[in-house]
């Protein structure tokens, strides 16, 4: 009898920081990959000491170590999609951009972690410029929040029209194949409304708004879910739609842990049948 040929397991790579509290970063990305039945690999760029109340300390991983992690994964296992998160500084961003090009990493999702949802800038201006001009042009899709989109487009974003215009400017100026401007930081009925532009189609994506304070890691989760769907060979727009639905459901099952802002419930299928203790 002939041996049964098993389908090849899809693989995704996250290049991001470690969150000791498990709410964001590579911990979130790997859980999201696993939910989608995609094997998760990682290249850690920095180590954070953080919890639900905030970040206590950040330590950069040496650039050479970041490069070695990426090369080790790609040269042996191979990846069908990748995402970037917190890259921390100009040197790491440039090194990652060079590896993406040299190793021909396809289906790249760039979550441009440069400004928090509250508007606090997380990396310096030189790092922002390197991210915009070295890495984002190689992206299949870039997923800025409101404040990141403001920096990338040069616009003040206060309305749906502003989001749409920003998406088109970012696409035209920075070269990513598609742009998703996220509305999580918007006010009123625009909270959670995202805008998509791929050079031809401009779309507004909406889902049910979930009333919860426990939203830590939503941006990481969304970009990781998009990458997982791309690794599964889904169309880019469908990958985004399904990723957005996944985040919405995970928010419905968000975890009320710690004294501050808890994470979304990535393993919600298990929570739906959770035993009582």
C-alpha positions in Angstrom: 0.0 0.0 0.0 1.3 3.4 -0.9 2.1 5.7 2.0 -0.5 8.5 2.5 0.9 11.9 1.4 0.1 14.4 4.1 -0.4 18.0 3.1 2.4 20.3 4.1 1.8 22.2 7.3 1.7 26.0 6.6 4.2 28.0 8.6 4.1 31.7 9.7 6.9 33.8 11.2 6.5 36.6 13.7 9.3 39.1 14.1 8.3 41.0 17.2 8.9 41.6 20.9 8.2 39.4 23.8 5.4 40.4 26.3 6.0 38.8 29.7 2.3 39.4 30.5 1.3 37.3 27.5 -1.1 39.9 26.2 0.7 41.0 23.1 3.8 40.4 21.0 5.1 37.0 20.1 3.0 35.3 22.7 -0.2 36.6 21.1 1.0 36.0 17.6 1.9 32.3 18.3 -1.5 31.7 19.9 -3.2 33.3 16.9 -1.2 31.1 14.5 -2.1 28.0 16.5 -5.8 28.8 16.5 -5.6 28.9 12.6 -3.7 25.5 12.6 -0.6 27.3 11.3 2.8 26.4 12.7 4.2 29.4 14.4 7.9 30.4 14.4 9.5 33.5 15.9 12.3 36.0 15.8 12.4 38.0 19.1 13.5 41.7 18.7 13.2 42.8 22.3 12.2 41.6 25.7 9.7 43.6 27.7 8.8 43.3 31.4 5.1 44.2 31.3 1.7 43.2 32.7 -1.9 44.5 32.4 -0.9 47.8 34.0 1.9 48.7 31.6 5.5 48.3 30.5 8.2 48.2 33.2 11.3 47.7 31.1 12.4 47.0 27.5 15.7 45.4 26.4 16.7 45.1 22.8 18.0 41.9 21.4 21.3 42.3 19.5 20.7 42.9 15.8 22.9 39.9 14.9 20.7 37.7 17.1 17.5 38.9 15.4 19.0 38.2 12.0 20.2 34.8 13.1 16.7 33.8 14.2 15.2 34.8 10.9 17.8 33.0 8.9 17.5 29.9 11.0 13.8 29.6 10.5 13.6 30.5 6.8 16.6 28.5 5.6 15.4 25.3 7.2 11.7 25.3 7.8 10.6 28.0 5.3 7.7 30.3 5.9 4.5 31.0 3.8 3.8 34.3 5.6 5.4 36.6 8.1 4.4 39.5 10.3 6.4 42.2 12.1 5.5 43.9 15.3 7.6 45.9 17.7 11.0 46.3 16.0 12.2 48.9 18.6 15.0 50.7 16.9 16.5 51.8 13.5 19.2 49.1 13.5 16.8 46.2 14.0 14.3 47.6 11.4 17.0 48.0 8.8 18.3 44.5 9.5 14.8 43.0 9.2 14.1 44.8 6.0 17.4 43.5 4.5 16.5 39.9 5.5 13.0 40.1 4.1 14.5 41.1 0.8 17.5 38.8 0.8 15.5 35.7 1.9 12.5 36.6 -0.4 10.0 36.5 2.4 6.5 36.7 0.8 3.1 37.6 2.3 4.6 40.1 4.7 2.2 41.8 7.1 3.7 44.9 8.7 2.1 46.1 11.9 3.9 49.4 12.2 4.3 49.6 16.0 5.4 53.2 16.2 2.6 54.9 18.2 0.3 53.4 20.8 -3.5 53.6 20.4 -3.4 56.4 23.0 -1.0 58.4 20.8 2.3 57.8 22.6 5.2 57.5 20.2 7.1 54.2 20.9 10.1 54.5 18.6 12.3 57.5 17.6 11.9 59.6 14.5 14.9 57.9 12.7 13.4 54.5 13.3 10.0 55.7 12.0 11.7 56.9 8.8 13.5 53.6 8.3 10.3 51.6 8.9 8.4 53.7 6.3 11.1 53.7 3.6 12.9 50.3 4.0 10.3 47.8 5.4 6.8 49.0 4.5 7.5 49.1 0.7 8.1 45.4 0.9 4.8 44.7 2.7 1.9 42.8 1.3 -0.2 44.9 3.7 0.5 47.5 6.4 -1.9 47.9 9.3 -1.5 51.3 11.0 -3.7 52.6 13.8 -5.1 56.1 13.7 -1.9 57.8 15.1 0.5 55.8 13.0 -1.6 56.6 9.9 -1.3 60.3 10.8 2.5 60.1 10.8 2.6 58.0 7.6 0.2 60.2 5.7 0.9 63.6 7.2 -2.9 64.1 7.8 -4.9 64.8 11.0 -7.4 61.9 11.1 -10.7 62.7 12.7 -13.3 61.3 10.3 -14.0 58.4 7.9 -13.1 60.7 5.0 -9.8 61.3 6.7 -9.1 57.6 7.1 -9.9 57.0 3.5 -7.7 59.7 2.3 -4.9 58.6 4.6 -5.1 55.0 3.3 -4.7 56.2 -0.3 -1.8 58.5 0.6 0.0 55.8 2.4 -0.5 53.4 -0.4 0.7 55.9 -3.0 3.7 57.1 -1.0 5.1 54.1 0.8 4.5 51.3 -1.7 2.7 48.5 0.3 0.4 46.5 -1.8 -2.5 47.2 0.5 -3.2 49.4 3.5 -5.6 48.9 6.4 -6.1 52.0 8.5 -7.5 50.7 11.8 -10.2 52.7 13.7 -9.6 51.3 17.2 -8.4 54.7 18.3 -11.3 56.6 16.7 -14.1 58.1 18.7 -17.9 57.4 18.6 -19.3 55.2 15.8 -15.9 55.1 14.1 -14.3 53.1 16.9 -13.4 49.7 15.4 -14.2 50.8 11.8 -11.3 50.0 9.5 -10.5 51.3 6.0 -8.9 49.2 3.2 -7.2 50.4 0.1 -5.2 48.3 -2.4 -4.7 50.8 -5.2 -8.1 50.1 -6.8 -10.6 49.2 -4.2 -11.5 51.4 -1.2 -13.6 49.6 1.4 -14.9 50.3 4.9 -14.9 47.2 7.1 -17.2 47.1 10.1 -17.9 44.5 12.7 -20.0 44.4 15.9 -18.4 46.7 18.6 -17.6 44.8 21.7 -17.9 46.7 25.0 -14.8 45.6 27.0 -11.8 47.2 28.6 -9.8 44.1 28.0 -8.4 44.9 24.6 -4.6 44.4 25.0 -3.0 42.9 22.0 -5.8 43.5 19.4 -3.4 45.0 16.9 -0.9 42.1 17.2 -3.8 39.6 17.0 -5.2 41.2 13.8 -1.9 41.3 12.0 -1.1 37.7 13.1 -4.5 36.5 11.9 -4.0 38.1 8.5 -0.5 36.4 8.3 -2.0 33.1 9.3 -4.7 33.4 6.6 -2.1 34.3 4.0 -0.1 31.2 5.0 -3.3 29.2 4.3 -3.3 30.7 0.8 -6.4 32.8 1.3 -7.0 35.9 -0.9 -5.7 39.0 0.9 -9.0 40.8 1.2 -10.7 37.7 2.5 -7.7 37.2 4.9 -8.3 40.6 6.3 -12.1 40.2 6.7 -11.7 36.8 8.5 -8.9 38.2 10.7 -11.2 41.1 11.7 -14.0 38.6 12.6 -11.5 36.5 14.6 -10.5 39.6 16.6 -14.1 40.6 17.3 -14.9 37.1 18.6 -11.8 37.0 20.7 -12.8 40.4 22.2 -16.1 38.9 23.1 -14.2 36.3 25.2 -11.6 38.8 26.5 -9.8 37.7 29.7 -10.5 39.7 32.8 -7.1 39.1 34.4 -4.7 41.4 36.3 -5.5 44.8 37.7 -5.5 46.7 34.4 -6.2 46.0 30.7 -6.5 42.3 30.1 -5.9 40.5 26.7 -8.3 39.2 24.2 -9.4 35.5 24.4 -7.4 33.9 21.6 -8.5 30.4 22.6 -12.2 31.3 22.7 -13.3 27.8 21.3 -12.1 26.4 24.6 -13.7 29.2 26.6 -17.1 28.5 25.0 -17.1 25.1 26.8 -15.1 26.2 29.9 -15.9 24.1 33.0 -16.9 25.9 36.1 -14.4 25.8 39.0 
